[in-house]
Amino acid sequence: MTILTADTSTEDSKADWLLVFEAALRIGEFASFDEILLRALNVWLEQLPADLRWKIAIELYSNDRISTGRAAEIAGLNYVIFIEKLRDYGIAFMAAEMTDDAEREREEALLDELLSI
């Protein structure tokens, strides 16, 4: 017979964090609980190993969930380096849709110029 027990240390930890969040909101440094979470998640993301950030960025980018620019930010790379790395890994670059062929040609020429630097 298996007996299930609650992990009280996890529950205590959650309660402690809720107290911290409530105090942060009361002192007026944060506009909302969402702002606290977003700041915490940004710090968490920045501290992840580079290879894990790359995998997360590619997962979201490949499934068309985020833009190329946001994927580059998540990966911790500048836009041009991110595009070069896409090419190195054989991942298709998904440019935003252009309104006409002339605009598409200008975008491709600019991209080629950036990649040749």
C-alpha positions in Angstrom: 0.0 0.0 0.0 1.4 3.4 -1.0 0.8 6.3 1.3 0.7 9.7 -0.3 2.1 12.6 1.7 2.1 16.3 0.9 5.5 18.0 0.5 5.1 20.7 3.2 8.4 22.4 2.3 7.0 23.2 -1.2 3.8 24.5 0.3 5.7 26.6 2.9 7.9 28.0 0.1 4.8 28.9 -2.0 3.3 30.7 1.1 6.6 32.6 1.6 6.7 33.8 -2.0 3.1 34.9 -1.8 3.9 37.0 1.2 6.9 38.5 -0.7 4.7 39.3 -3.7 2.0 40.9 -1.5 4.6 43.1 0.2 6.2 44.1 -3.1 2.7 45.2 -4.3 2.0 47.1 -1.1 5.2 49.2 -1.2 4.3 50.4 -4.6 7.3 49.3 -6.7 5.2 47.1 -8.9 1.9 47.9 -10.6 0.6 44.4 -10.6 1.3 40.8 -9.8 1.8 40.2 -13.6 4.6 42.8 -13.6 6.4 40.9 -10.8 6.0 37.6 -12.6 7.3 39.1 -15.9 10.3 40.6 -14.3 11.1 37.3 -12.5 10.6 35.3 -15.7 12.9 37.7 -17.6 15.7 37.2 -15.0 15.1 33.5 -15.1 15.4 33.4 -18.9 18.6 35.4 -18.9 20.2 33.0 -16.4 19.5 29.9 -18.5 22.4 28.2 -20.3 22.8 29.5 -23.9 21.9 26.1 -25.5 18.7 25.9 -23.6 17.7 29.5 -24.6 18.4 28.6 -28.2 16.2 25.5 -28.0 13.4 27.5 -26.4 13.7 30.2 -29.1 13.7 27.7 -31.9 10.7 25.8 -30.5 8.7 28.9 -30.4 10.0 30.4 -33.7 9.6 27.1 -35.7 6.0 26.8 -34.6 5.4 30.4 -35.7 4.6 31.5 -32.1 7.1 34.4 -32.0 8.8 36.8 -34.4 12.4 36.5 -35.5 13.3 39.5 -33.4 11.7 38.0 -30.3 13.4 34.6 -30.9 16.7 36.4 -31.2 16.1 38.1 -27.8 15.1 34.8 -26.2 18.2 33.2 -27.6 20.3 36.1 -26.3 21.6 36.9 -29.8 21.4 40.0 -32.0 19.1 39.7 -35.0 21.8 39.1 -37.6 23.7 36.5 -35.6 20.4 34.7 -34.9 19.7 34.6 -38.7 23.2 33.3 -39.4 22.7 30.6 -36.7 19.4 29.6 -38.3 21.2 29.1 -41.6 24.0 27.1 -39.8 21.4 24.7 -38.3 19.4 24.5 -41.6 16.4 26.2 -40.1 14.3 28.2 -42.6 14.2 32.0 -42.0 10.6 33.0 -41.9 10.4 36.7 -42.9 7.3 38.7 -42.4 5.0 38.7 -45.4 5.7 41.4 -48.0 3.1 43.4 -49.8 4.8 43.1 -53.2 7.7 41.5 -55.1 9.7 44.7 -55.1 9.5 45.0 -51.4 10.5 41.3 -51.0 13.5 41.8 -53.3 14.6 44.8 -51.2 14.3 42.8 -48.0 16.3 39.9 -49.4 19.0 42.2 -50.7 19.2 43.8 -47.3 19.4 40.5 -45.6 22.1 39.3 -48.0 24.1 42.5 -47.3 23.8 42.0 -43.5 24.8 38.4 -43.7 27.9 39.2 -45.8 29.3 41.7 -43.2 
